[in-house]
Amino acid sequence: MKNLWSIVCLIGFISTSCITNRDTVLLQNKGDVSRYTNVDYEYYRLQPNDRIVYTVFSTDIETAHLFSGVNGSAQGQSVDALSGYRIYPDGNVVLPFIGELKLVNLTCKDAEAILRNKIRESLPDAEVRLALATECYYIVGIGRFEIDKERMTIFQALSAISGKEKTLDKKHIRLLRRQADGSYLVKTIDLRSESIINSEYYYVKPNDVYYIPTSDKAFYNITSFSGFLGFVMVPVSFLLLILNL
């Protein structure tokens, strides 16, 4: 009886260490899965140390190029035009033939409108297209990735780790997000929850950092019943052999 109890305990320990559908299935609608509140989508607002890029269009092509800083005529600005113009800690950005503009805490659309109005003081038919040059996110231990579409979701962003899903802890994904005041929000996200959709953590924002820990059950790497049986039978058979001896 004592030997039988040892085998039962061993099986029980291993079964609690299995990776189950409960651990891996996304968008579950269960009562005990984390719940998130829906919020309206908010466009990203420019922050200190962000870099912007823009292009000026006009029938006066030469002047448009001067304002865009693409011909090198603006002293030292031709390189910046490619890599982006930095928003300094005081919230201002210095642009060729324009000077300083305060763009911090503005959306890209609002910043584009301010820049267009400023350029039209000298170039009445000017049109401007402005974008964020530093529009990327990071996955710790994996790398840096571009945000290549508007409203990229967390599921699209984390597709960069395709092939490792079954060993990752989807219940405790850590998000580090910079706030408008320069502070950082640290949040633990549970991707198993259906309510993550349309929450404030559903869409990726520029400079988001994700840390995805490995599941503490990944050591056993058991994801099916057949795998469970195979894993259990080896130590049980060995234990029975020892007991018989």
MARZATI-652725 format. One line per 8 residues: their letters; for each residue x negated, y negated, z negated of C-alpha. Coordinates in nm, 4 decimals. Each point is the difference from the previous one (the first is absolute). Layout:
BEGIN
A = X,Y,Z  ... .
This chain:
BEGIN
MKNLWSIV = 0.0000,0.0000,0.0000  -0.2854,-0.2353,-0.0819  -0.1554,0.0614,0.3410  0.3319,-0.0611,0.1731  0.0410,-0.3280,-0.1864  -0.3471,-0.1092,0.1162  0.0979,0.0643,0.3617  0.3258,-0.1940,-0.0401 .
CLIGFIST = -0.1891,-0.2957,-0.1486  -0.2488,0.0061,0.2846  0.2753,-0.0010,0.2617  0.1815,-0.2802,-0.1823  -0.3118,-0.2150,-0.0132  -0.0709,0.0463,0.3698  0.3617,-0.0647,0.1025  0.0006,-0.3366,-0.1775 .
SCITNRDT = -0.3133,-0.0900,0.1952  0.1561,0.0585,0.3432  0.0635,-0.2868,0.2400  0.3753,0.0134,0.0605  0.2390,-0.1816,0.2324  0.0936,-0.2119,-0.2979  -0.3547,-0.1373,0.0029  -0.0382,-0.0531,0.3738 .
VLLQNKGD = 0.3364,-0.0763,0.1608  0.0450,-0.3710,0.0762  0.3139,-0.2121,-0.0342  0.1729,0.2198,-0.2547  0.3278,-0.1160,-0.1478  -0.0246,0.1593,-0.3433  0.1104,-0.1428,-0.3299  -0.3387,0.0263,-0.1673 .
VSRYTNVD = -0.2071,-0.1389,0.2882  -0.1194,-0.3611,-0.0370  0.2506,-0.2645,0.1052  -0.0802,-0.3262,0.1780  0.2075,-0.3104,0.0605  0.0721,-0.1206,0.3544  -0.1289,-0.3489,0.0769  0.0091,-0.2252,0.3048 .
YEYYRLQP = -0.3070,0.0158,0.2206  -0.2448,-0.2842,-0.0661  -0.2504,-0.1106,0.2597  -0.3604,-0.0165,-0.1102  -0.1237,-0.3409,-0.1143  -0.3515,-0.1146,0.0726  -0.2409,0.0146,-0.2925  -0.3512,-0.1282,-0.0725 .
NDRIVYTV = -0.2724,0.1918,0.1884  0.2428,0.1107,0.2715  -0.1148,-0.0744,0.3541  0.2263,-0.1214,0.2785  -0.0421,0.0078,0.3782  0.2002,-0.2041,0.2479  0.0213,-0.0942,0.3652  0.1166,-0.3304,0.1498 .
FSTDIETA = 0.1837,-0.0056,0.3332  0.0507,-0.3095,0.2154  0.0018,-0.1207,0.3598  -0.3160,-0.1849,-0.1029  -0.2081,0.3161,-0.0214  -0.3283,-0.1679,-0.0884  0.1460,-0.1880,-0.2970  0.1851,0.3113,-0.1139 .
HLFSGVNG = -0.3313,0.1864,-0.0070  -0.1549,-0.2769,-0.2073  0.2736,0.0304,-0.2633  -0.0333,0.3780,0.0042  -0.3766,-0.0271,-0.0531  -0.0715,0.2634,0.2646  -0.2538,-0.1893,0.2113  -0.2564,-0.0800,-0.2675 .
SAQGQSVD = 0.0473,-0.3749,0.0368  0.1214,-0.0255,-0.3548  -0.3230,0.0016,-0.1937  -0.0630,0.3534,-0.1277  0.3628,0.1055,0.0444  -0.0150,0.2440,0.2935  -0.0858,0.2953,-0.2271  0.2764,-0.0900,-0.2467 .
ALSGYRIY = 0.2537,0.0014,0.2812  -0.0656,0.3713,0.0432  -0.0317,0.1083,-0.3624  0.2627,-0.2355,-0.1407  -0.0008,-0.3217,-0.2010  -0.0216,0.0482,-0.3744  0.2518,-0.1467,-0.2420  -0.2139,-0.1365,-0.2820 .
PDGNVVLP = 0.0821,0.0295,-0.3721  0.1569,-0.3480,0.0034  0.2542,0.1249,0.2551  -0.1410,-0.1939,0.2959  -0.1347,0.1236,0.3312  -0.2362,-0.2015,0.2234  0.0861,0.0189,0.3714  -0.1896,-0.1402,0.3022 .
FIGELKLV = 0.1158,-0.3481,0.1151  0.2778,0.0153,-0.2598  -0.1712,-0.0134,-0.3370  0.1466,0.1305,-0.3232  0.3472,0.1477,-0.0280  0.1557,0.1437,-0.3130  0.1460,0.3376,0.0969  -0.0132,0.2015,-0.3216 .
NLTCKDAE = 0.3313,0.1595,-0.1099  0.1493,-0.0480,0.3476  0.1201,0.2812,0.2237  -0.1798,0.0367,0.3326  0.3066,-0.1415,0.1767  0.0064,-0.3079,-0.2235  -0.3765,-0.0483,0.0375  0.0386,0.0322,0.3773 .
AILRNKIR = 0.2660,-0.2736,0.0021  -0.2176,-0.2373,-0.2055  -0.2985,0.0592,0.2276  0.2141,-0.0501,0.3128  0.1374,-0.3315,-0.1266  -0.3495,-0.1196,-0.0902  -0.1424,0.0844,0.3448  0.2973,-0.1576,0.1788 .
ESLPDAEV = -0.1077,-0.3359,-0.1401  -0.2780,0.0173,0.2602  0.1326,0.2600,0.2445  0.3772,-0.0456,0.0347  0.0782,0.3230,0.1876  -0.2139,0.2245,-0.2200  0.1231,0.3438,-0.1063  -0.1746,0.1946,-0.2729 .
RLALATEC = -0.0184,0.3685,-0.0926  -0.1421,0.0683,-0.3452  -0.0730,0.3309,-0.1711  -0.1787,0.1392,-0.3020  -0.3464,0.1313,0.0871  -0.0323,0.1931,-0.3271  0.3194,0.2013,0.0468  -0.1130,0.3339,-0.1387 .
YYIVGIGR = 0.0441,0.2364,-0.2938  -0.2317,0.2429,-0.1796  0.0201,0.3590,-0.1216  -0.2635,0.0668,-0.2662  -0.2437,0.2658,0.1150  0.1399,-0.0008,0.3561  -0.0592,-0.3446,0.1498  0.1405,-0.3250,0.1354 .
FEIDKERM = 0.2951,0.0030,0.2422  0.1691,-0.2619,0.2161  0.3638,-0.0932,-0.0514  0.0902,0.0412,0.3643  0.3713,-0.0719,-0.0185  0.2409,-0.2255,-0.1826  0.1590,0.1614,-0.3041  -0.2309,0.2993,-0.0162 .
TIFQALSA = 0.1361,0.2431,-0.2607  -0.2005,0.1789,-0.2653  0.0701,0.3302,0.1772  -0.1446,-0.1321,0.3252  -0.3014,-0.1388,-0.1838  -0.0742,0.3235,-0.1843  0.0224,0.2045,0.3189  -0.3719,-0.0823,0.0192 .
ISGKEKTL = -0.0550,0.2870,-0.2457  0.1848,0.2548,0.2122  -0.1065,0.3551,-0.0766  -0.0570,-0.0546,-0.3721  0.3627,-0.0417,-0.1058  0.0364,0.3223,-0.1983  -0.2897,-0.0747,-0.2333  0.0934,-0.3601,-0.0759 .
DKKHIRLL = 0.2004,-0.1197,-0.2977  0.2980,-0.1764,0.1602  0.1428,-0.0859,-0.3412  -0.2835,-0.2245,-0.1141  -0.1223,-0.2089,0.2936  -0.1627,-0.3156,-0.1315  0.0526,-0.3309,0.1798  -0.2201,-0.3049,-0.0566 .
RRQADGSY = 0.1655,-0.3089,0.1512  -0.1245,-0.3589,-0.0165  0.2577,-0.2540,-0.1148  0.0473,-0.3605,0.1129  -0.1663,-0.1343,-0.3159  -0.3135,0.2086,0.0584  0.0839,0.2645,-0.2588  0.0468,0.3675,0.0875 .
LVKTIDLR = 0.3003,0.2251,-0.0421  -0.0788,0.3632,-0.0834  0.2924,0.2347,0.0585  0.0462,0.3764,-0.0018  0.2188,0.1151,0.2894  0.1937,0.3261,0.0293  0.0438,0.0882,0.3679  0.2426,0.2783,-0.0863 .
SESIINSE = 0.2710,-0.2552,-0.0757  0.2493,-0.0841,0.2728  0.0526,-0.3395,-0.1613  -0.3515,-0.1079,0.1023  0.1570,-0.1000,0.3337  0.0529,-0.3774,0.0151  -0.1582,-0.0532,-0.3411  -0.2751,-0.2567,-0.0427 .
YYYVKPND = -0.2566,0.2798,0.0372  0.1411,0.1513,0.3202  -0.1792,-0.2375,0.2370  -0.3765,-0.0411,0.0135  -0.1397,-0.3475,-0.0526  -0.3402,-0.1316,0.1093  -0.2808,0.0926,-0.2397  0.2032,0.2724,-0.1749 .
VYYIPTSD = -0.2216,0.2660,-0.1567  0.1293,0.3558,-0.0526  -0.1547,0.2652,-0.2206  0.1429,0.3487,0.0476  -0.1186,0.2491,-0.2623  -0.0312,0.3715,0.0617  0.2733,0.2056,-0.1644  -0.1106,0.1796,-0.3166 .
KAFYNITS = 0.1571,0.3106,0.1562  -0.2063,-0.0214,0.3167  -0.2658,0.2281,-0.1455  0.2352,0.2934,0.0382  0.1242,-0.1147,0.3432  0.3105,0.2182,-0.0194  0.2790,-0.1362,0.2190  0.2113,0.3102,0.0767 .
FSGFLGFV = 0.1381,0.3075,-0.1756  -0.2197,0.2334,0.2039  -0.3026,-0.2084,-0.0965  0.1105,0.0192,-0.3627  0.0243,0.3798,0.0126  -0.3404,0.0278,0.1623  -0.1557,-0.2269,-0.2601  0.1650,0.1814,-0.2936 .
MVPVSFLL = -0.0722,0.3563,0.1104  -0.3783,-0.0436,0.0030  -0.0440,-0.0890,-0.3714  0.2830,0.2331,-0.1083  -0.1556,0.2942,0.1851  -0.3365,-0.0818,-0.1547  0.1544,-0.0223,-0.3483  0.1761,0.3341,0.0398 .
LILNL = -0.3251,0.1593,0.1135  -0.1774,-0.1285,-0.3095  0.2810,0.1241,-0.2253  -0.0069,0.3472,0.1557  -0.3723,0.0221,-0.0584 .
